[in-house]
């Protein structure tokens, strides 16, 4: 089975460097063009199944992929972004002023158990992904191409889980806006074939 991991396009929060977790904000015009480019990028190997976060910024790509390919679409709550709690909508400078102790801990070598102020920890997200990981690993090798459309922290932790790594390893992976990563799952074992591909992303802002 081929697994495509796709991050949503740009929102105003991403553009302006503001904290963004569960807030359901729309894509910018540029983010929509990014989403369109992702759909075109996957035209050569259309998915046979699509799983998406419930948040609209991810569903834009998922729904367009489904319409283009005819693949069934399932909204999966476990793919919703990390709950960033009280840091939602804050700039990094504002986070530093309001939550200096949290940021100091977050910069540590292993921040997995550190909860966002009023929100989740990376370990919480990794735990809720376990059933999905088990489901993906149990799929037959000839299950086709599955597309997962989600968010930065979720996708990085999903890669960690599929590769058998601890959540603290999340910093070893990048999932930029509108990026596509590809993992091959054979007999339940994951191999990274493409990581953080953004070659399709338009540069005309």
N, C-alpha and C positions, 0 to 999 in steps of 0.2 A: 504494500500500500504506500502511496505517496501522500505526504501530509504537507499542505501549504499553510504556513502561519503568516497571517496578514495583519498589519496594524492599520488602523483607520487613518484618514487624511487629517489635514490641519484644521484646528479650531482656533478661535480668537485667543483662547487661553494658552494653547501651545505657542502661537505666534508672539504673544506678549509675555511669555515666561511666567504664567500664573499656575498655581497648584490646581490640578484637575483630577478628580477621582470619579465619584458617582454622579456629579452634576451632569444633567443630560443637555448638553449644549450642541448647537448645530455646527456643521463644517463652514469654513469660510469659502468664498468663491474659488480660491486656490485649492483648498482642501477638496472641493468637488471635482476639480480637474485632476487632482491626484487620484481620487477614487476612480474616475473614468479610466485613467491610465492603468490602474491595477487590473481592472476588468479586461482591458485590451491585452495586457501582459499575459493573462491566463487563457487567452483564446486558443492558444496552441494545445493546451492540455486542460480542457474544461473540467471542473470538479464533478464528481458523481454524487457528492453529498456536501452540504455546507452547514457549519455550526457557527453561531454568532452570539456575541454579547447582546444583552437586551438594549444597550444604550444606542441611541439613534446614530451617533457618529460612526459606529461600527456597522450598523444595519444598512447604511447607505451602500456600502460595498457589497455586503452579503446579499441584499435584495437584488442589486443589479446583476451580480453573478448568477443568481438563481434564475432571473428573467432571461439572461443571455444563454445559459446552458441547459435550462430545464431541470436542474438538479434540485432535489428537495432541500428545504431550509428549515433548520431547527434552532430556536432561541434557547440558549443554555445559560441559566443564571450563574453557574460557576465561572463563566467567562467575563463577568462584569469586572470593572477595574478595581484595584485596591481602594478601599475606603480610606481616604486621606484625612477624614475627620475635620478638625478645626483649621487645617492648612488649605482647605478648598478655597480657591479664588485669591490666595495670598501670593505676593511676589516672594522671591527667595530672600530679599532683604527684610521683608516683613516677617517671614518665618524666623529669620535670625534674631529679630528684635523680640518676638513673642515667645519663641521656643528654643532658646540657645542650648539648653541642656539636651533636648531631643536631638538637635542637629549634631551636637558633639558625639552623642551615642550612635547616630545614624552613620557617621563617618568612620566608625570602628570597623575592624576587619570582618566581623560577623554581626550584621545588624538584623538578622532574621527574626529574632524574638522581640525586637523593639517595636512597639505599637506606635503608629502615627497618633498624635494628640487627639484623643476622642475617636480614633479609627482602628484599622486593622494593622496587623504585622505581616511581614512577608511569609512567616510560618503559617499564618491563618490562610493566606491565599494558596500556598502550596498544599495545605491539607484539603481545601475544598476542591482542588484539582485532581486529587487521587482517583476518584471514581471515573473521571473522564480519561485519565491516563490509562487506567486499567482497561477501559472500553476500547481505546485506540490500540493498545498493545494486543488485545485479544482478537482484533480484526484479522481476517485471512489476508495473506499476501496479495491476493488478486482482487482486493476490495476497491480498486480504482484510486481516484484522487479525491482526498478529503480536504476541504478548505476550512480553516478556522480563522475567524475575523474577530480580533479582540484588541487589547490595549498593552501598553508598554510593559508594566510589571507582570501582568498575567502571562504574556507571551514569553518573557525571559524566564519566568519560573516554570512554565510549561516545558520549555527546552531543557531546563535543569532536570525536571522530573523524568522526562523521556530518556535522558542520557544517564540517569541514575546518580545525579549530582545533588549535593545539598543546596538548599536555598541560597546560602551565602555565596555560591558561585555565580549568582545572577549578574554580577558586575562584569563577568567575562563575555557577555553577549550584548550586542546592540540591536535594537529593533526600532529603527527610525520611522517617522511618519510615512505611511503608505508603502512601507517596505514589505518585501516578500521573502520569506525563508522557506526552504524545502528540506524535509527530512524523509528518508526512506525507512519504512518499518518492515522488516523481514523477520518472521518468526518472533515478533515482539521486541526485537532489538532495533534501536534507532541509530541511523547514520546521518550526519549533517551533510547535505549535498550543496545547498546554497544558504548563505547566511546574510541577512540584511541587504538584499538586493534592492537598490533604488535607481537602477539605470533607466527604468521606465518613467521615472517621476519628472514631470515637466519643470523646466527652470525659468519659465516666464511667469513671474509672480504678478 
